Amino acid sequence: MKQTTRITITISHDKPLKDITDLVSGRVYTLDGVTDTTATILESPEPESALPSGFVLDKAIENFNKMYGLEAPDSPTLRAGTPEKMISLLRKFHDILQEEMAEAGDLVDKLEAGNVDPLEIMTDIADWLGDIMVYCASEMRKYGLRSNDILGIIMSSNFSKLGPDGRPIYDERGKVLKGPGYWKPEPMIRRLLEAQIRQVQRESQPHGY
């Protein structure tokens, strides 16, 4: 007796689909016992939100790195055993980041061409800056660094840049300059990393020692 089984297939794609129905049908047809196949691709509605409920950047970055086979150690860790290897890693990431930064030129070209939809350019800017943030957060995680911890210290340091009159100081580009009460974040970051390394070492020791 011939039976019919309905199969729903969800496909993620970043460009228009061509001949995908025949492709899906053909692959299902290769299953033992299948005598006929049809496949229908339906456009799915836009999701209400691209982010899951309770989205946390650090957790998402950890999951991303592990999913794609990238490093994600539990504690601050130098990724290379020699200075030469460390130099190579830094140069490779520098090249990747330079490629991302260069996309600003595409945005400038689009604006100079004129007739740009404001929402379109805002979307492009959000995507561009967001990609840079994700690249940096993923790279930090490869060293066992947590974005929230490091950025929390750096932002606290940034809040100390106010001038003696309690007002911000800017250069001609609009960059915030350091005031007399500014404190460097590096010493506090160092203490944080030392504490995290000690914590992991304690947890890894057998009980009773």
C-alpha positions, 0 to 999 in steps of 0.5 A: 500500500502506497503511503504519503509522508509530508516533510517540512524543510526549513532553509536559511539563505542569503540570496534568491533561491533557484531550482531549489524545489527540484534539488530538494525533490531529487535528494529525497527521491534517493531515499530507499522506497521513495517512488515520487517526490514534490517539494514546495518552498514557502516564504516565511514571515519576518520574525518579530525579533532577530534576537532570542529572549534574554540575549547576552552577548558574552554567551552568544559569542561563546556559543558562536566560537564553539559552534565554528570550532574557534577557541573559547577557553574558560580563563584568560589564556595566551593562544600561542606558545611563542612570540612569533606565533602570537605575532602571526595571530595578531597580524591575521586579526589586524588584516580581518579588522582592516577589511571590515573597517574598509567597508566605511568607504562603501558607505561613503560612496553610497552617500556621495552618489546621493538619493539614499534612503535614510533607513537603508543607510542606517541599516548599513551602518548598524550592520557594519558597526555590529559586525566589527563589534562581533569580530572583536568580541569573538577574538576576545573570547579566543583569549578567554576574555569576557566582553562584559568584564573588560568593557565594564572596566574600560567604560568606568575609565572613560567616565573619568575623562571629564575636565576639571570643570566637570565638562567633557574635552574634545579634539577637532574630530569630536574624540573625547580627551583625557582630563586630569582625573583620568585613570588608566584601565590596565591596572584594574584589568590586570587585577581582574585577569589575575583573579579569574586565573586564580579562581580557575586554578582553585576550581581545578585542584582536587578537593582537600588540597 
